[in-house]
Amino acid sequence: MEQEKAPHCPVCDGLLKPDFVFFGEPIPARAAQQALYHSIHADVYLIIGTTGVIVPASLLPYEARKSGAFIIEINPEKSEYTDRITDIYLQGNASEMLLELDKFLA
């Protein structure tokens, strides 16, 4: 089966794609630097909906923890972080758990 080609802009012929990194693509250097900066300066760090196995993004929560952040994880199943660095584990759907967390913090 032939893979569909990504659409191109009718004006400039540039590749049209959403502003996020697809699996297998490198993280832009500036975004990686900003993510690391914010991770090491966070007081509270939310981990939501990830298994914690895709490098290099999976390393960021560890940087937050090393810098003293309180880690809250929301996931339907335990991740690589749950028993290692997570302070509070909320098991469930992200949208439902975020609503509950919001009620708790209000």
Buried (B, 14 or more C-beta within 10 A) or exposed (E): EEEEEEEEEEEEEEEEEEEEEEEEEEEEEEEBEEBBEEBBEBEEBBBEEBEBEEEEBBEBBBBBBEEEBBBBBBBEEBBBBBEEBBEEBBEEEBEEBBEEBEEEEE
